[in-house]
């Protein structure tokens, strides 16, 4: 198994655990923005220390950060914040597994984003995967026991949040790969951890200023929820470091396609921790989405 595949699977597992913890924060203590802020508050300092230590211990030093690097890094950072807020908000609309599955339109959309930003191409099988992914989105966005006209059931708040989350996550993934490639030196781990340190520091700063301006009490609630929020930060560190390192090694579409094993982790987590059950239509939607991912891996 290629290293980037194993790293992507590990990152997907850490991300699934983080989403479960963020859902608990959202349900018990924090707003969507607060649950998003928690991951940066408790992970950014650790990432910076890790980056500095690895740059020194490995003897590679700190790479020069160009304007191109910062352009990609900041674009990805803002897109990821907005995507995470959409995703955490989505948890209140649908159950845990379906909420994350809707955000997985990221995989299909990252093909288009990668072409626009980095010039990555799309094969015939890749196009088929996109169509399958759209079909899965329609299946997953139709609320259980829904009434009324079909378009009012399919084009709803949950579908909109899921699609927005997927689009924004695709922009962040491709931007992060662009940032790692813009570094003039370093192995894959150094490129990944340096990019991650810069991005999370920026995200922590911008979200802290936003909350201090709009809702100072939420900052205190995040601190008060340090037990769960700290675990969110740790899982965020593990997952993000895996994603960024994999981005430095392989095309973002491939990385995110392999990362779809997260769906299996999420379904098991929803069953074990939240007692959730899927309808037959939602099971079909998840199956179609899984097939689209397999086709994408074969075709991109």
TIKOLLUM-123020 format. One record per residue (C-alpha): residue number from 1; residue in three letters; z, y, x. Coordinates in steps of 0.1 Angstrom, whole numbers, plus 5000, padded with zeros to 4 digits. Layout:
BEGIN
> n,res,c3,c2,c1
> NUM,ALA,Z,Y,X;
...
REM end
This chain:
BEGIN
> n,res,c3,c2,c1
> 1,UNK,5000,5000,5000;
> 2,UNK,4990,5034,5013;
> 3,UNK,5020,5057,5021;
> 4,UNK,5009,5084,4997;
> 5,UNK,5009,5059,4969;
> 6,UNK,5044,5047,4976;
> 7,UNK,5056,5083,4980;
> 8,UNK,5040,5093,4947;
> 9,UNK,5057,5064,4928;
> 10,UNK,5091,5075,4943;
> 11,UNK,5084,5111,4933;
> 12,UNK,5075,5100,4898;
> 13,UNK,5108,5080,4894;
> 14,UNK,5129,5110,4906;
> 15,UNK,5110,5133,4883;
> 16,UNK,5116,5110,4853;
> 17,UNK,5154,5111,4860;
> 18,UNK,5153,5149,4864;
> 19,UNK,5136,5153,4830;
> 20,UNK,5162,5131,4814;
> 21,UNK,5190,5152,4829;
> 22,UNK,5173,5185,4819;
> 23,UNK,5169,5172,4784;
> 24,UNK,5207,5166,4783;
> 25,UNK,5213,5201,4797;
> 26,UNK,5190,5216,4770;
> 27,UNK,5208,5196,4743;
> 28,UNK,5243,5204,4753;
> 29,UNK,5247,5236,4772;
> 30,UNK,5216,5256,4783;
> 31,UNK,5185,5273,4771;
> 32,UNK,5150,5261,4782;
> 33,UNK,5150,5288,4809;
> 34,UNK,5185,5279,4820;
> 35,UNK,5177,5242,4823;
> 36,UNK,5146,5252,4844;
> 37,UNK,5167,5276,4866;
> 38,UNK,5192,5248,4873;
> 39,UNK,5167,5228,4893;
> 40,UNK,5159,5257,4916;
> 41,UNK,5195,5269,4920;
> 42,UNK,5208,5235,4932;
> 43,UNK,5177,5224,4952;
> 44,UNK,5163,5255,4970;
> 45,UNK,5192,5259,4995;
> 46,UNK,5190,5222,5004;
> 47,UNK,5152,5223,5009;
> 48,UNK,5154,5253,5032;
> 49,UNK,5180,5236,5054;
> 50,UNK,5160,5203,5054;
> 51,UNK,5128,5222,5064;
> 52,UNK,5145,5241,5093;
> 53,UNK,5162,5209,5106;
> 54,UNK,5130,5188,5104;
> 55,UNK,5109,5215,5121;
> 56,UNK,5134,5216,5150;
> 57,UNK,5142,5179,5153;
> 58,UNK,5106,5169,5152;
> 59,UNK,5097,5195,5178;
> 60,UNK,5068,5208,5158;
> 61,UNK,5083,5242,5151;
> 62,UNK,5078,5265,5121;
> 63,UNK,5041,5270,5112;
> 64,UNK,5025,5304,5107;
> 65,UNK,5024,5313,5071;
> 66,UNK,4991,5331,5063;
> 67,UNK,4981,5352,5033;
> 68,UNK,4961,5322,5020;
> 69,UNK,4991,5300,5021;
> 70,UNK,5012,5325,5002;
> 71,UNK,4985,5330,4976;
> 72,UNK,4984,5293,4968;
> 73,UNK,5022,5289,4971;
> 74,UNK,5031,5318,4948;
> 75,UNK,5004,5309,4922;
> 76,UNK,5018,5273,4921;
> 77,UNK,5054,5285,4919;
> 78,UNK,5048,5307,4889;
> 79,UNK,5027,5281,4872;
> 80,UNK,5054,5255,4877;
> 81,UNK,5081,5277,4863;
> 82,UNK,5061,5283,4831;
> 83,UNK,5051,5247,4828;
> 84,UNK,5087,5235,4831;
> 85,UNK,5099,5260,4805;
> 86,UNK,5072,5247,4781;
> 87,UNK,5082,5211,4788;
> 88,UNK,5119,5216,4783;
> 89,UNK,5111,5235,4750;
> 90,UNK,5089,5205,4740;
> 91,UNK,5119,5182,4742;
> 92,UNK,5133,5199,4711;
> 93,UNK,5100,5192,4692;
> 94,UNK,5094,5155,4699;
> 95,UNK,5112,5126,4714;
> 96,UNK,5116,5123,4751;
> 97,UNK,5088,5098,4760;
> 98,UNK,5062,5115,4738;
> 99,UNK,5072,5150,4751;
> 100,UNK,5065,5140,4787;
> 101,UNK,5034,5121,4777;
> 102,UNK,5019,5152,4762;
> 103,UNK,5025,5171,4794;
> 104,UNK,5005,5144,4812;
> 105,UNK,4973,5161,4802;
> 106,UNK,4980,5176,4836;
> 107,UNK,4963,5146,4852;
> 108,UNK,4930,5152,4834;
> 109,UNK,4932,5189,4837;
> 110,UNK,4939,5187,4875;
> 111,UNK,4904,5173,4880;
> 112,UNK,4889,5205,4865;
> 113,UNK,4915,5227,4883;
> 114,UNK,4908,5210,4916;
> 115,UNK,4871,5216,4912;
> 116,UNK,4876,5253,4904;
> 117,UNK,4901,5260,4932;
> 118,UNK,4893,5235,4959;
> 119,UNK,4858,5222,4951;
> 120,UNK,4868,5187,4942;
> 121,UNK,4841,5168,4922;
> 122,UNK,4843,5146,4891;
> 123,UNK,4826,5112,4888;
> 124,UNK,4813,5096,4856;
> 125,UNK,4844,5075,4853;
> 126,UNK,4865,5106,4858;
> 127,UNK,4847,5122,4829;
> 128,UNK,4854,5091,4808;
> 129,UNK,4891,5094,4817;
> 130,UNK,4892,5130,4805;
> 131,UNK,4878,5119,4771;
> 132,UNK,4904,5091,4768;
> 133,UNK,4931,5115,4777;
> 134,UNK,4920,5139,4750;
> 135,UNK,4921,5111,4725;
> 136,UNK,4956,5102,4736;
> 137,UNK,4967,5138,4731;
> 138,UNK,4955,5137,4695;
> 139,UNK,4973,5105,4688;
> 140,UNK,5005,5117,4704;
> 141,UNK,5005,5152,4689;
> 142,UNK,5003,5140,4652;
> 143,UNK,5040,5141,4641;
> 144,UNK,5055,5109,4626;
> 145,UNK,5056,5107,4588;
> 146,UNK,5035,5139,4587;
> 147,UNK,5021,5153,4555;
> 148,UNK,4993,5177,4549;
> 149,UNK,4958,5183,4563;
> 150,UNK,4951,5165,4596;
> 151,UNK,4944,5197,4616;
> 152,UNK,4978,5211,4606;
> 153,UNK,4994,5179,4619;
> 154,UNK,4974,5177,4652;
> 155,UNK,4973,5214,4661;
> 156,UNK,5010,5220,4660;
> 157,UNK,5037,5236,4683;
> 158,UNK,5044,5203,4701;
> 159,UNK,5007,5198,4709;
> 160,UNK,5004,5234,4721;
> 161,UNK,5034,5232,4743;
> 162,UNK,5023,5199,4758;
> 163,UNK,4988,5212,4765;
> 164,UNK,5001,5244,4780;
> 165,UNK,5026,5225,4802;
> 166,UNK,4998,5201,4814;
> 167,UNK,4974,5230,4822;
> 168,UNK,5001,5249,4841;
> 169,UNK,5013,5218,4860;
> 170,UNK,4977,5211,4870;
> 171,UNK,4974,5246,4884;
> 172,UNK,5006,5242,4903;
> 173,UNK,4997,5208,4918;
> 174,UNK,4963,5219,4931;
> 175,UNK,4978,5252,4944;
> 176,UNK,5005,5233,4963;
> 177,UNK,4978,5211,4979;
> 178,UNK,4959,5242,4988;
> 179,UNK,4991,5257,5004;
> 180,UNK,4998,5226,5025;
> 181,UNK,4962,5225,5037;
> 182,UNK,4964,5262,5046;
> 183,UNK,4991,5256,5072;
> 184,UNK,4976,5256,5107;
> 185,UNK,4998,5228,5121;
> 186,UNK,5023,5200,5114;
> 187,UNK,5024,5164,5101;
> 188,UNK,5023,5157,5064;
> 189,UNK,5061,5158,5060;
> 190,UNK,5064,5191,5078;
> 191,UNK,5036,5207,5057;
> 192,UNK,5052,5193,5025;
> 193,UNK,5088,5204,5032;
> 194,UNK,5078,5239,5046;
> 195,UNK,5057,5246,5015;
> 196,UNK,5084,5233,4992;
> 197,UNK,5110,5255,5009;
> 198,UNK,5089,5286,5005;
> 199,UNK,5080,5278,4969;
> 200,UNK,5115,5269,4957;
> 201,UNK,5130,5300,4974;
> 202,UNK,5105,5322,4956;
> 203,UNK,5112,5304,4923;
> 204,UNK,5149,5307,4927;
> 205,UNK,5146,5344,4934;
> 206,UNK,5123,5353,4906;
> 207,UNK,5142,5333,4880;
> 208,UNK,5176,5347,4891;
> 209,UNK,5163,5383,4887;
> 210,UNK,5149,5374,4853;
> 211,UNK,5181,5359,4841;
> 212,UNK,5202,5387,4855;
> 213,UNK,5180,5412,4836;
> 214,UNK,5177,5393,4803;
> 215,UNK,5207,5369,4800;
> 216,UNK,5234,5371,4827;
> 217,UNK,5257,5348,4807;
> 218,UNK,5231,5320,4812;
> 219,UNK,5236,5321,4850;
> 220,UNK,5273,5315,4845;
> 221,UNK,5265,5286,4821;
> 222,UNK,5243,5270,4847;
> 223,UNK,5271,5273,4873;
> 224,UNK,5296,5259,4848;
> 225,UNK,5273,5229,4842;
> 226,UNK,5273,5221,4879;
> 227,UNK,5278,5184,4875;
> 228,UNK,5246,5177,4856;
> 229,UNK,5228,5207,4870;
> 230,UNK,5236,5196,4905;
> 231,UNK,5221,5162,4898;
> 232,UNK,5190,5179,4884;
> 233,UNK,5187,5198,4917;
> 234,UNK,5191,5167,4938;
> 235,UNK,5164,5148,4918;
> 236,UNK,5142,5179,4920;
> 237,UNK,5146,5179,4957;
> 238,UNK,5137,5142,4961;
> 239,UNK,5108,5144,4936;
> 240,UNK,5093,5176,4948;
> 241,UNK,5095,5166,4985;
> 242,UNK,5076,5135,4975;
> 243,UNK,5049,5153,4956;
> 244,UNK,5044,5180,4983;
> 245,UNK,5042,5154,5011;
> 246,UNK,5017,5134,4991;
> 247,UNK,4996,5165,4984;
> 248,UNK,4994,5170,5021;
> 249,UNK,4980,5135,5025;
> 250,UNK,4957,5131,4995;
> 251,UNK,4938,5148,4967;
> 252,UNK,4961,5162,4940;
> 253,UNK,4942,5143,4912;
> 254,UNK,4948,5110,4930;
> 255,UNK,4984,5118,4935;
> 256,UNK,4991,5128,4899;
> 257,UNK,4971,5098,4886;
> 258,UNK,4993,5074,4905;
> 259,UNK,5023,5094,4894;
> 260,UNK,5016,5084,4858;
> 261,UNK,5039,5054,4864;
> 262,UNK,5064,5080,4854;
> 263,UNK,5055,5073,4818;
> 264,UNK,5069,5038,4821;
> 265,UNK,5101,5051,4837;
> 266,UNK,5104,5077,4808;
> 267,UNK,5099,5051,4781;
> 268,UNK,5126,5029,4796;
> 269,UNK,5149,5059,4801;
> 270,UNK,5144,5071,4765;
> 271,UNK,5153,5036,4753;
> 272,UNK,5183,5031,4775;
> 273,UNK,5199,5066,4773;
> 274,UNK,5186,5082,4741;
> 275,UNK,5181,5052,4718;
> 276,UNK,5146,5063,4711;
> 277,UNK,5119,5042,4694;
> 278,UNK,5082,5048,4694;
> 279,UNK,5060,5045,4663;
> 280,UNK,5029,5022,4664;
> 281,UNK,5006,5053,4667;
> 282,UNK,5026,5068,4695;
> 283,UNK,5026,5034,4713;
> 284,UNK,4988,5034,4709;
> 285,UNK,4986,5069,4723;
> 286,UNK,5007,5060,4753;
> 287,UNK,4985,5029,4759;
> 288,UNK,4953,5050,4757;
> 289,UNK,4968,5075,4780;
> 290,UNK,4977,5048,4805;
> 291,UNK,4941,5034,4803;
> 292,UNK,4928,5069,4810;
> 293,UNK,4949,5071,4841;
> 294,UNK,4936,5037,4854;
> 295,UNK,4900,5049,4847;
> 296,UNK,4908,5081,4865;
> 297,UNK,4921,5063,4896;
> 298,UNK,4889,5043,4897;
> 299,UNK,4865,5072,4890;
> 300,UNK,4878,5103,4909;
REM end
